[in-house]
């Protein structure tokens, strides 16, 4: 049995429905990114141990995403489809983790729950990237990833602000009383509900295309069903990955060192530099944690606003050049944090970082989707995550040592390291070949030559 391989253009609201699950996913990620270090330090972890406690995030991504991508490529159910079973199961587990995380009573418990949370979010998130490549024609993929970026930004704005809103709007205490503040607990509970609800919206409002050639797909699935055959197929695919993917890997490597430094050190850096405390049990430190949530909501809000402007800019500048400029502006924002000692001025660099974040969530995936074979879209999107998580693993092992022994545990220097790394990532875009852009250029050249004749 065969079905048409052409992907019809989807209406705006169809793309909206297939992307809204990312709204919930990013609420979960935002709560984790803005509060995990705060939770660890509140429970007694020292600042130089924070990076290694965060290693769950990249390690689970390294393991889970390519496996889920590989398996989802080989999944088909008449009702659940290909990717949506993983959306649903992952959201259930992630919601459980969000409820458990703020109830940890020791550092080791919080670390274990972080492993569960990251693994679950990765199960949910990885198929969403392949989902765009599955459902949309190449002409709509930049819009599809931009729509995801919009919901990522919107979800992160709300998720980052939840603890602050609980403290200052709902008037729930953010004081430390034998554990995690109540404001943080309630924020995580609300985040879990939003996560599950948003993912279910996508699961039950969207349908998927079956494999283009069902008989061939079943034969390939059967041929690679054994463990050895599967490992050999995975190894071969990684070894012979598309050239564009290898070029983007270098960009991703330096980009994600920068964002990892931002996520794990901003709370400590702001507490020390602006709120003048290193005592995680103090009220000033908890106030700094709330303010970091606001700062993170700013850069995510900018990301959401830029999501639909970036494709327009890319149309005129090319996607690689757009990404280069965005990352360079972001690097300036990160480095400038070092020179700021006033609470409200910290919003300015977050605007620059928001532009870089929007581009990071849109441009590499739009470029990559045009270079991947459709039958391996999920797998390669999972493998692409290697170049997100490997730099984070390296940063987790080295940043604590560097900050401790070279900068006397002064966390603000992590922002300079991150900014420098992002500047390198920006320059690496000069070597990336965008196959969609190259094909479009060839078509224009042929059209112009035909019209001349």
WOWO-V623151 format. One record per residue. RES is the residue in one small letter. PHI is phi in radians with two decimals (999 if undefined). Layout:
RES/PHI  RES/PHI
//
This chain:
x/999  x/-2.16  x/-2.19  x/-1.03  x/-1.49  x/-1.24  x/-1.70  x/-1.33  x/-1.11  x/-1.69  x/-1.26  x/-0.93  x/-1.27  x/-1.20  x/-1.16  x/-1.03  x/-1.09  x/-1.30  x/-1.85  x/-1.15  x/-1.01  x/-1.14  x/-1.03  x/-1.21  x/-0.99  x/-1.32  x/-1.05  x/-1.10  x/-1.10  x/-1.13  x/-1.07  x/-1.14  x/-1.10  x/-1.47  x/-2.20  x/-1.09  x/-1.08  x/-1.05  x/-1.12  x/-1.02  x/-1.22  x/-1.09  x/-1.46  x/1.97  x/-1.24  x/-1.42  x/-1.09  x/-1.37  x/-1.63  x/-1.02  x/-1.02  x/-1.25  x/-1.19  x/-1.40  x/-1.12  x/-0.98  x/-1.05  x/-1.26  x/-1.17  x/-1.13  x/-1.11  x/-1.07  x/-1.49  x/-1.31  x/-1.09  x/-1.14  x/-1.16  x/-1.11  x/-1.07  x/-1.13  x/-1.20  x/-1.18  x/-1.06  x/-1.86  x/-1.92  x/-2.68  x/-2.35  x/-0.97  x/-1.69  x/-1.34  x/1.40  x/-1.82  x/-1.67  x/-1.15  x/-1.03  x/-1.33  x/-0.97  x/-1.22  x/-1.12  x/-1.06  x/-1.19  x/-1.07  x/-1.19  x/-1.15  x/-1.10  x/-1.03  x/-1.12  x/-1.13  x/-1.31  x/-1.41  x/-0.94  x/-1.31  x/-1.70  x/-1.16  x/-1.94  x/-2.58  x/-1.04  x/-1.13  x/-1.16  x/-1.08  x/-1.15  x/-1.11  x/-1.17  x/-1.09  x/-1.07  x/-1.09  x/-1.08  x/-1.16  x/-1.07  x/-1.18  x/-1.11  x/-1.17  x/-1.05  x/-1.31  x/-1.38  x/-0.98  x/-1.13  x/-1.12  x/-1.16  x/-1.20  x/-0.98  x/-1.12  x/-1.11  x/-1.17  x/-1.58  x/-1.96  x/-1.21  x/-1.00  x/-1.19  x/-1.93  x/-1.22  x/-1.06  x/-1.09  x/-1.07  x/-1.23  x/-1.14  x/-1.10  x/-1.05  x/-1.07  x/-1.04  x/-1.24  x/-1.06  x/-1.13  x/-1.11  x/-1.11  x/-1.23  x/-1.03  x/-1.18  x/-1.06  x/-1.15  x/-1.51  x/-0.90  x/-1.10  x/-1.09  x/-1.14  x/-1.08  x/-1.32  x/-1.74  x/-1.91  x/-1.46  x/1.13  x/-1.57  x/-1.12  x/-1.92  x/-1.37  x/-1.53  x/-2.28  x/1.02  x/2.60  x/-1.26  x/-0.99  x/-1.05  x/-1.06  x/-1.23  x/-1.04  x/-1.15  x/-1.10  x/-1.21  x/-1.09  x/-1.09  x/-1.09  x/-1.10  x/-1.12  x/-1.12  x/-0.99  x/-1.14  x/-1.12  x/-1.17  x/-1.14  x/-1.08  x/-1.00  x/-1.15  x/-1.03  x/-1.73  x/-1.95  x/-2.24  x/-2.05  x/-2.07  x/-1.32  x/-1.27  x/-0.94  x/-1.04  x/-2.21  x/-1.09  x/-1.13  x/-1.16  x/-1.08  x/-1.13  x/-1.15  x/-1.15  x/-1.09  x/-1.13  x/-1.17  x/-1.98  x/-1.38  x/-1.31  x/-1.06  x/-1.12  x/-1.11  x/-1.16  x/-1.10  x/-1.13  x/-1.13  x/-1.11  x/-1.07  x/-1.12  x/-1.15  x/-1.18  x/-1.08  x/-1.90  x/-1.10  x/-0.98  x/-1.01  x/-1.05  x/-1.13  x/-1.13  x/-1.19  x/-1.16  x/-1.03  x/-1.17  x/-1.06  x/-1.08  x/-0.97  x/-1.31  x/-1.10  x/-1.43  x/-1.09  x/-1.12  x/-1.21  x/-1.10  x/-1.07  x/-1.07  x/-1.16  x/-1.53  x/-1.97  x/-1.10  x/-1.03  x/-1.13  x/-1.15  x/-1.19  x/-1.05  x/-1.34  x/-1.48  x/-1.88  x/-1.71  x/0.99  x/-2.59  x/-2.13  x/-1.53  x/-1.18  x/-1.56  x/-1.41  x/-1.14  x/-1.09  x/-1.15  x/-1.16  x/-1.13  x/-1.10  x/-1.07  x/-1.10  x/-1.19  x/-1.09  x/-1.02  x/-1.14  x/-1.06  x/-1.17  x/-1.19  x/-1.15  x/-1.19  x/-1.28  x/-1.13  x/-1.06  x/-1.04  x/-1.12  x/-1.19  x/-1.41  x/-0.97  x/-1.64  x/-1.46  x/-1.03  x/-1.05  x/-1.16  x/-1.08  x/-1.10  x/-1.06  x/-1.69  x/-1.80  x/1.38  x/-1.17  x/-1.14  x/-1.22  x/-1.06  x/-1.17  x/-1.02  x/-1.10  x/-1.09  x/-1.17  x/-1.14  x/-1.10  x/-1.07  x/-1.12  x/-1.10  x/-1.07  x/-1.09  x/-1.14  x/-1.16  x/-1.01  x/-1.03  x/-1.67  x/-1.86  x/-2.17  x/-1.98  x/-0.95  x/-1.29  x/-1.17  x/-1.14  x/-1.14  x/-1.07  x/-1.10  x/-1.16  x/-1.13  x/-1.13  x/-1.13  x/-1.07  x/-1.09  x/-1.10  x/-1.15  x/-1.03  x/-1.19  x/-1.10  x/-1.48  x/-2.07  x/-1.14  x/-1.04  x/-1.28  x/-1.14  x/-1.16  x/-1.14  x/-1.00  x/-1.31  x/-1.89  x/-1.82  x/-1.21  x/-1.00  x/-1.27  x/-2.13  x/-1.04  x/-1.12  x/-1.09  x/-1.20  x/-1.12  x/-1.20  x/-1.12  x/-1.02  x/-1.16  x/-0.91  x/-1.46  x/-1.73  x/-1.51  x/-1.07  x/-1.08  x/-1.21  x/-1.11  x/-1.08  x/-1.11  x/-1.09  x/-1.41  x/-1.86  x/-1.09  x/-1.02  x/-1.09  x/-1.12  x/-1.14  x/-1.28  x/-1.59  x/-1.84  x/-2.23  x/0.93  x/1.05  x/-1.52  x/-1.13  x/-1.07  x/-1.22  x/-1.12  x/-1.17  x/-1.20  x/-1.05  x/-1.11  x/-1.11  x/-1.13  x/-1.11  x/-1.18  x/-1.12  x/-1.10  x/-1.03  x/-1.03  x/-1.15  x/-1.14  x/-1.12  x/-1.13  x/-1.84  x/-1.59  x/-1.78  x/-1.60  x/-1.16  x/-1.10  x/-1.12  x/-1.16  x/-1.14  x/-1.11  x/-1.13  x/-1.16  x/-1.11  x/-1.13  x/-1.14  x/-1.15  x/-1.10  x/-1.13  x/-1.17  x/-1.11  x/-1.16  x/-1.15  x/-1.16
//
